Amino acid sequence: DWLHVHICLASCSANHEAQVEFARKLPLH
């Protein structure tokens, strides 16, 4: 189902963006 795939991709993309933003806020080792 294309709509389900599109929603999954959008969700995964948003989740990835959140992880990147979270990683940027962490102090570098």
N, C-alpha and C positions, 0 to 999 in steps of 0.2 A: 504494500500500500504506500504510494508515493507520499501522501500527506504525513503518515506516521514516520517515514524515513526523514522527511524534511524537518519535522519537529525534533526528532532524535539528533539530527545534525546540528540544529540550532542550539539544542540543550547542551550537547557535547562541546560546541564552540564556546558557549557562554561559560561552561564549567572550566574550560581550558583558560579562558581569559581571566577568570577569578583566581585560578591557581598561579598564573603568571603574575598578576597584581599582588597576590599574597607573597610570592617569592621575592618580588622587588622590595617589599617592606621589611624582609628579614635582613638582619645584619650579615654582611658578607664574611665568610670564614677566611 
